[in-house]
Amino acid sequence: MKCEICNAEVANSEEMKLHMEREHPLDERGDEELEKPDMMPEAEEAAPPIVPGKN
């Protein structure tokens, strides 16, 4: 496997995890490596709830 940040070669995913923890800690990677939150629709755009017996 190859590190996407520094192109270092590692043997497997476990070695990649260790490499990332040692060489590229989260505080140095910045926001670009973090997952983006799901985009939730605004409350007024969401459909009204379905109420059994009323819809």
PDB file of N, CA, C and O in Angstrom:
ATOM      1  N   MET A   1       0.845  -1.179   0.000  1.00  0.00           N
ATOM      2  CA  MET A   1       0.000   0.000   0.000  1.00  0.00           C
ATOM      3  C   MET A   1       0.888   1.238   0.000  1.00  0.00           C
ATOM      4  O   MET A   1       2.020   1.211   0.482  1.00  0.00           O
ATOM      5  N   LYS A   2       0.350   2.322  -0.549  1.00  0.00           N
ATOM      6  CA  LYS A   2       1.097   3.566  -0.631  1.00  0.00           C
ATOM      7  C   LYS A   2       0.350   4.672   0.104  1.00  0.00           C
ATOM      8  O   LYS A   2      -0.859   4.830  -0.066  1.00  0.00           O
ATOM      9  N   CYS A   3       1.070   5.435   0.919  1.00  0.00           N
ATOM     10  CA  CYS A   3       0.493   6.557   1.648  1.00  0.00           C
ATOM     11  C   CYS A   3       0.123   7.661   0.660  1.00  0.00           C
ATOM     12  O   CYS A   3       0.940   8.058  -0.170  1.00  0.00           O
ATOM     13  N   GLU A   4      -1.112   8.153   0.756  1.00  0.00           N
ATOM     14  CA  GLU A   4      -1.572   9.208  -0.144  1.00  0.00           C
ATOM     15  C   GLU A   4      -0.939  10.561   0.171  1.00  0.00           C
ATOM     16  O   GLU A   4      -0.952  11.462  -0.668  1.00  0.00           O
ATOM     17  N   ILE A   5      -0.388  10.708   1.371  1.00  0.00           N
ATOM     18  CA  ILE A   5       0.196  11.984   1.763  1.00  0.00           C
ATOM     19  C   ILE A   5       1.661  12.081   1.363  1.00  0.00           C
ATOM     20  O   ILE A   5       2.085  13.079   0.779  1.00  0.00           O
ATOM     21  N   CYS A   6       2.447  11.027   1.680  1.00  0.00           N
ATOM     22  CA  CYS A   6       3.893  11.118   1.426  1.00  0.00           C
ATOM     23  C   CYS A   6       4.410  10.056   0.458  1.00  0.00           C
ATOM     24  O   CYS A   6       5.611   9.999   0.193  1.00  0.00           O
ATOM     25  N   ASN A   7       3.525   9.219  -0.073  1.00  0.00           N
ATOM     26  CA  ASN A   7       3.884   8.161  -1.014  1.00  0.00           C
ATOM     27  C   ASN A   7       4.791   7.077  -0.432  1.00  0.00           C
ATOM     28  O   ASN A   7       5.434   6.345  -1.185  1.00  0.00           O
ATOM     29  N   ALA A   8       4.851   6.963   0.899  1.00  0.00           N
ATOM     30  CA  ALA A   8       5.636   5.897   1.529  1.00  0.00           C
ATOM     31  C   ALA A   8       4.947   4.561   1.277  1.00  0.00           C
ATOM     32  O   ALA A   8       3.719   4.484   1.279  1.00  0.00           O
ATOM     33  N   GLU A   9       5.726   3.520   1.063  1.00  0.00           N
ATOM     34  CA  GLU A   9       5.203   2.176   0.841  1.00  0.00           C
ATOM     35  C   GLU A   9       5.116   1.451   2.181  1.00  0.00           C
ATOM     36  O   GLU A   9       6.068   1.466   2.962  1.00  0.00           O
ATOM     37  N   VAL A  10       3.962   0.810   2.448  1.00  0.00           N
ATOM     38  CA  VAL A  10       3.788  -0.014   3.636  1.00  0.00           C
ATOM     39  C   VAL A  10       3.199  -1.353   3.210  1.00  0.00           C
ATOM     40  O   VAL A  10       2.614  -1.463   2.133  1.00  0.00           O
ATOM     41  N   ALA A  11       3.353  -2.369   4.054  1.00  0.00           N
ATOM     42  CA  ALA A  11       2.984  -3.733   3.685  1.00  0.00           C
ATOM     43  C   ALA A  11       1.483  -3.987   3.646  1.00  0.00           C
ATOM     44  O   ALA A  11       1.001  -4.702   2.767  1.00  0.00           O
ATOM     45  N   ASN A  12       0.734  -3.406   4.593  1.00  0.00           N
ATOM     46  CA  ASN A  12      -0.691  -3.723   4.671  1.00  0.00           C
ATOM     47  C   ASN A  12      -1.453  -2.600   5.373  1.00  0.00           C
ATOM     48  O   ASN A  12      -0.867  -1.586   5.754  1.00  0.00           O
ATOM     49  N   SER A  13      -2.766  -2.789   5.540  1.00  0.00           N
ATOM     50  CA  SER A  13      -3.592  -1.734   6.129  1.00  0.00           C
ATOM     51  C   SER A  13      -3.240  -1.469   7.587  1.00  0.00           C
ATOM     52  O   SER A  13      -3.346  -0.335   8.055  1.00  0.00           O
ATOM     53  N   GLU A  14      -2.822  -2.507   8.308  1.00  0.00           N
ATOM     54  CA  GLU A  14      -2.421  -2.301   9.701  1.00  0.00           C
ATOM     55  C   GLU A  14      -1.162  -1.443   9.778  1.00  0.00           C
ATOM     56  O   GLU A  14      -1.061  -0.550  10.619  1.00  0.00           O
ATOM     57  N   GLU A  15      -0.202  -1.721   8.897  1.00  0.00           N
ATOM     58  CA  GLU A  15       1.006  -0.894   8.832  1.00  0.00           C
ATOM     59  C   GLU A  15       0.664   0.535   8.401  1.00  0.00           C
ATOM     60  O   GLU A  15       1.275   1.490   8.880  1.00  0.00           O
ATOM     61  N   MET A  16      -0.308   0.681   7.501  1.00  0.00           N
ATOM     62  CA  MET A  16      -0.725   2.018   7.063  1.00  0.00           C
ATOM     63  C   MET A  16      -1.314   2.802   8.231  1.00  0.00           C
ATOM     64  O   MET A  16      -1.038   3.991   8.394  1.00  0.00           O
ATOM     65  N   LYS A  17      -2.129   2.127   9.041  1.00  0.00           N
ATOM     66  CA  LYS A  17      -2.715   2.785  10.209  1.00  0.00           C
ATOM     67  C   LYS A  17      -1.617   3.272  11.151  1.00  0.00           C
ATOM     68  O   LYS A  17      -1.661   4.407  11.624  1.00  0.00           O
ATOM     69  N   LEU A  18      -0.650   2.429  11.420  1.00  0.00           N
ATOM     70  CA  LEU A  18       0.468   2.811  12.285  1.00  0.00           C
ATOM     71  C   LEU A  18       1.276   3.955  11.674  1.00  0.00           C
ATOM     72  O   LEU A  18       1.672   4.886  12.376  1.00  0.00           O
ATOM     73  N   HIS A  19       1.518   3.882  10.370  1.00  0.00           N
ATOM     74  CA  HIS A  19       2.251   4.937   9.666  1.00  0.00           C
ATOM     75  C   HIS A  19       1.519   6.270   9.802  1.00  0.00           C
ATOM     76  O   HIS A  19       2.129   7.297  10.097  1.00  0.00           O
ATOM     77  N   MET A  20       0.206   6.240   9.584  1.00  0.00           N
ATOM     78  CA  MET A  20      -0.579   7.476   9.661  1.00  0.00           C
ATOM     79  C   MET A  20      -0.536   8.066  11.067  1.00  0.00           C
ATOM     80  O   MET A  20      -0.416   9.280  11.229  1.00  0.00           O
ATOM     81  N   GLU A  21      -0.633   7.211  12.081  1.00  0.00           N
ATOM     82  CA  GLU A  21      -0.586   7.697  13.464  1.00  0.00           C
ATOM     83  C   GLU A  21       0.773   8.298  13.808  1.00  0.00           C
ATOM     84  O   GLU A  21       0.856   9.316  14.495  1.00  0.00           O
ATOM     85  N   ARG A  22       1.847   7.650  13.319  1.00  0.00           N
ATOM     86  CA  ARG A  22       3.208   8.120  13.618  1.00  0.00           C
ATOM     87  C   ARG A  22       3.610   9.326  12.785  1.00  0.00           C
ATOM     88  O   ARG A  22       4.090  10.325  13.320  1.00  0.00           O
ATOM     89  N   GLU A  23       3.414   9.233  11.485  1.00  0.00           N
ATOM     90  CA  GLU A  23       3.949  10.229  10.557  1.00  0.00           C
ATOM     91  C   GLU A  23       3.001  11.383  10.233  1.00  0.00           C
ATOM     92  O   GLU A  23       3.447  12.484   9.911  1.00  0.00           O
ATOM     93  N   HIS A  24       1.706  11.133  10.316  1.00  0.00           N
ATOM     94  CA  HIS A  24       0.732  12.157   9.934  1.00  0.00           C
ATOM     95  C   HIS A  24      -0.385  12.242  10.974  1.00  0.00           C
ATOM     96  O   HIS A  24      -1.531  11.903  10.677  1.00  0.00           O
ATOM     97  N   PRO A  25      -0.061  12.695  12.195  1.00  0.00           N
ATOM     98  CA  PRO A  25      -1.106  12.780  13.226  1.00  0.00           C
ATOM     99  C   PRO A  25      -2.232  13.722  12.791  1.00  0.00           C
ATOM    100  O   PRO A  25      -2.012  14.634  11.994  1.00  0.00           O
ATOM    101  N   LEU A  26      -3.423  13.499  13.313  1.00  0.00           N
ATOM    102  CA  LEU A  26      -4.592  14.287  12.917  1.00  0.00           C
ATOM    103  C   LEU A  26      -4.384  15.784  13.057  1.00  0.00           C
ATOM    104  O   LEU A  26      -4.820  16.545  12.193  1.00  0.00           O
ATOM    105  N   ASP A  27      -3.726  16.229  14.128  1.00  0.00           N
ATOM    106  CA  ASP A  27      -3.547  17.668  14.324  1.00  0.00           C
ATOM    107  C   ASP A  27      -2.663  18.302  13.247  1.00  0.00           C
ATOM    108  O   ASP A  27      -2.736  19.512  13.030  1.00  0.00           O
ATOM    109  N   GLU A  28      -1.838  17.512  12.575  1.00  0.00           N
ATOM    110  CA  GLU A  28      -1.004  18.044  11.490  1.00  0.00           C
ATOM    111  C   GLU A  28      -1.681  17.951  10.131  1.00  0.00           C
ATOM    112  O   GLU A  28      -1.337  18.697   9.214  1.00  0.00           O
ATOM    113  N   ARG A  29      -2.645  17.037   9.995  1.00  0.00           N
ATOM    114  CA  ARG A  29      -3.294  16.823   8.704  1.00  0.00           C
ATOM    115  C   ARG A  29      -4.283  17.915   8.359  1.00  0.00           C
ATOM    116  O   ARG A  29      -4.472  18.220   7.181  1.00  0.00           O
ATOM    117  N   GLY A  30      -4.921  18.513   9.354  1.00  0.00           N
ATOM    118  CA  GLY A  30      -5.889  19.563   9.072  1.00  0.00           C
ATOM    119  C   GLY A  30      -7.245  19.020   8.679  1.00  0.00           C
ATOM    120  O   GLY A  30      -7.477  17.812   8.722  1.00  0.00           O
ATOM    121  N   ASP A  31      -8.142  19.915   8.293  1.00  0.00           N
ATOM    122  CA  ASP A  31      -9.522  19.570   8.007  1.00  0.00           C
ATOM    123  C   ASP A  31      -9.699  18.760   6.728  1.00  0.00           C
ATOM    124  O   ASP A  31     -10.696  18.050   6.604  1.00  0.00           O
ATOM    125  N   GLU A  32      -8.783  18.835   5.780  1.00  0.00           N
ATOM    126  CA  GLU A  32      -8.998  18.148   4.503  1.00  0.00           C
ATOM    127  C   GLU A  32      -9.046  16.638   4.652  1.00  0.00           C
ATOM    128  O   GLU A  32      -9.593  15.959   3.783  1.00  0.00           O
ATOM    129  N   GLU A  33      -8.487  16.087   5.734  1.00  0.00           N
ATOM    130  CA  GLU A  33      -8.511  14.646   5.937  1.00  0.00           C
ATOM    131  C   GLU A  33      -9.734  14.186   6.717  1.00  0.00           C
ATOM    132  O   GLU A  33      -9.995  12.985   6.793  1.00  0.00           O
ATOM    133  N   LEU A  34     -10.491  15.117   7.301  1.00  0.00           N
ATOM    134  CA  LEU A  34     -11.654  14.736   8.082  1.00  0.00           C
ATOM    135  C   LEU A  34     -12.860  14.530   7.184  1.00  0.00           C
ATOM    136  O   LEU A  34     -12.986  15.169   6.139  1.00  0.00           O
ATOM    137  N   GLU A  35     -13.737  13.641   7.594  1.00  0.00           N
ATOM    138  CA  GLU A  35     -14.951  13.407   6.811  1.00  0.00           C
ATOM    139  C   GLU A  35     -15.838  14.632   6.869  1.00  0.00           C
ATOM    140  O   GLU A  35     -15.928  15.309   7.894  1.00  0.00           O
ATOM    141  N   LYS A  36     -16.491  14.905   5.755  1.00  0.00           N
ATOM    142  CA  LYS A  36     -17.440  16.006   5.689  1.00  0.00           C
ATOM    143  C   LYS A  36     -18.775  15.522   6.257  1.00  0.00           C
ATOM    144  O   LYS A  36     -19.190  14.400   5.967  1.00  0.00           O
ATOM    145  N   PRO A  37     -19.461  16.350   7.065  1.00  0.00           N
ATOM    146  CA  PRO A  37     -20.762  15.923   7.588  1.00  0.00           C
ATOM    147  C   PRO A  37     -21.782  15.822   6.461  1.00  0.00           C
ATOM    148  O   PRO A  37     -21.682  16.521   5.453  1.00  0.00           O
ATOM    149  N   ASP A  38     -22.755  14.954   6.642  1.00  0.00           N
ATOM    150  CA  ASP A  38     -23.818  14.835   5.646  1.00  0.00           C
ATOM    151  C   ASP A  38     -24.587  16.142   5.570  1.00  0.00           C
ATOM    152  O   ASP A  38     -24.777  16.828   6.574  1.00  0.00           O
ATOM    153  N   MET A  39     -25.021  16.470   4.379  1.00  0.00           N
ATOM    154  CA  MET A  39     -25.793  17.686   4.193  1.00  0.00           C
ATOM    155  C   MET A  39     -27.247  17.386   4.535  1.00  0.00           C
ATOM    156  O   MET A  39     -27.904  16.596   3.858  1.00  0.00           O
ATOM    157  N   MET A  40     -27.733  18.012   5.572  1.00  0.00           N
ATOM    158  CA  MET A  40     -29.118  17.819   5.987  1.00  0.00           C
ATOM    159  C   MET A  40     -29.959  18.954   5.411  1.00  0.00           C
ATOM    160  O   MET A  40     -29.521  20.105   5.408  1.00  0.00           O
ATOM    161  N   PRO A  41     -31.161  18.646   4.924  1.00  0.00           N
ATOM    162  CA  PRO A  41     -32.021  19.710   4.409  1.00  0.00           C
ATOM    163  C   PRO A  41     -32.475  20.610   5.553  1.00  0.00           C
ATOM    164  O   PRO A  41     -32.564  20.174   6.700  1.00  0.00           O
ATOM    165  N   GLU A  42     -32.756  21.851   5.236  1.00  0.00           N
ATOM    166  CA  GLU A  42     -33.254  22.787   6.231  1.00  0.00           C
ATOM    167  C   GLU A  42     -34.626  22.329   6.710  1.00  0.00           C
ATOM    168  O   GLU A  42     -35.341  21.641   5.981  1.00  0.00           O
ATOM    169  N   ALA A  43     -34.995  22.703   7.918  1.00  0.00           N
ATOM    170  CA  ALA A  43     -36.252  22.244   8.517  1.00  0.00           C
ATOM    171  C   ALA A  43     -37.456  22.611   7.655  1.00  0.00           C
ATOM    172  O   ALA A  43     -38.360  21.791   7.495  1.00  0.00           O
ATOM    173  N   GLU A  44     -37.492  23.829   7.092  1.00  0.00           N
ATOM    174  CA  GLU A  44     -38.650  24.233   6.300  1.00  0.00           C
ATOM    175  C   GLU A  44     -38.705  23.497   4.956  1.00  0.00           C
ATOM    176  O   GLU A  44     -39.767  23.452   4.335  1.00  0.00           O
ATOM    177  N   GLU A  45     -37.610  22.928   4.500  1.00  0.00           N
ATOM    178  CA  GLU A  45     -37.583  22.183   3.256  1.00  0.00           C
ATOM    179  C   GLU A  45     -38.000  20.729   3.448  1.00  0.00           C
ATOM    180  O   GLU A  45     -38.397  20.071   2.487  1.00  0.00           O
ATOM    181  N   ALA A  46     -37.915  20.221   4.672  1.00  0.00           N
ATOM    182  CA  ALA A  46     -38.230  18.822   4.947  1.00  0.00           C
ATOM    183  C   ALA A  46     -39.730  18.592   4.850  1.00  0.00           C
ATOM    184  O   ALA A  46     -40.528  19.477   5.160  1.00  0.00           O
ATOM    185  N   ALA A  47     -40.100  17.409   4.421  1.00  0.00           N
ATOM    186  CA  ALA A  47     -41.519  17.044   4.325  1.00  0.00           C
ATOM    187  C   ALA A  47     -42.090  16.935   5.729  1.00  0.00           C
ATOM    188  O   ALA A  47     -41.376  16.569   6.663  1.00  0.00           O
ATOM    189  N   PRO A  48     -43.376  17.249   5.889  1.00  0.00           N
ATOM    190  CA  PRO A  48     -43.982  17.129   7.222  1.00  0.00           C
ATOM    191  C   PRO A  48     -44.033  15.661   7.632  1.00  0.00           C
ATOM    192  O   PRO A  48     -44.084  14.779   6.774  1.00  0.00           O
ATOM    193  N   PRO A  49     -44.018  15.391   8.938  1.00  0.00           N
ATOM    194  CA  PRO A  49     -44.031  14.003   9.383  1.00  0.00           C
ATOM    195  C   PRO A  49     -45.348  13.311   9.027  1.00  0.00           C
ATOM    196  O   PRO A  49     -46.400  13.945   8.947  1.00  0.00           O
ATOM    197  N   ILE A  50     -45.263  12.016   8.818  1.00  0.00           N
ATOM    198  CA  ILE A  50     -46.461  11.224   8.521  1.00  0.00           C
ATOM    199  C   ILE A  50     -47.057  10.774   9.847  1.00  0.00           C
ATOM    200  O   ILE A  50     -46.396  10.115  10.650  1.00  0.00           O
ATOM    201  N   VAL A  51     -48.328  11.144  10.066  1.00  0.00           N
ATOM    202  CA  VAL A  51     -49.021  10.776  11.299  1.00  0.00           C
ATOM    203  C   VAL A  51     -50.053   9.722  10.946  1.00  0.00           C
ATOM    204  O   VAL A  51     -50.970   9.994  10.171  1.00  0.00           O
ATOM    205  N   PRO A  52     -49.921   8.509  11.504  1.00  0.00           N
ATOM    206  CA  PRO A  52     -50.879   7.446  11.195  1.00  0.00           C
ATOM    207  C   PRO A  52     -52.312   7.885  11.517  1.00  0.00           C
ATOM    208  O   PRO A  52     -52.574   8.460  12.573  1.00  0.00           O
ATOM    209  N   GLY A  53     -53.231   7.605  10.593  1.00  0.00           N
ATOM    210  CA  GLY A  53     -54.626   7.951  10.782  1.00  0.00           C
ATOM    211  C   GLY A  53     -54.988   9.356  10.346  1.00  0.00           C
ATOM    212  O   GLY A  53     -56.170   9.686  10.244  1.00  0.00           O
ATOM    213  N   LYS A  54     -53.992  10.189  10.087  1.00  0.00           N
ATOM    214  CA  LYS A  54     -54.257  11.569   9.678  1.00  0.00           C
ATOM    215  C   LYS A  54     -53.842  11.819   8.243  1.00  0.00           C
ATOM    216  O   LYS A  54     -54.265  12.818   7.662  1.00  0.00           O
ATOM    217  N   ASN A  55     -53.027  10.953   7.640  1.00  0.00           N
ATOM    218  CA  ASN A  55     -52.559  11.156   6.268  1.00  0.00           C
ATOM    219  C   ASN A  55     -53.269  10.229   5.334  1.00  0.00           C
ATOM    220  O   ASN A  55     -53.012  10.249   4.130  1.00  0.00           O
TER     221      ASN A  55
END
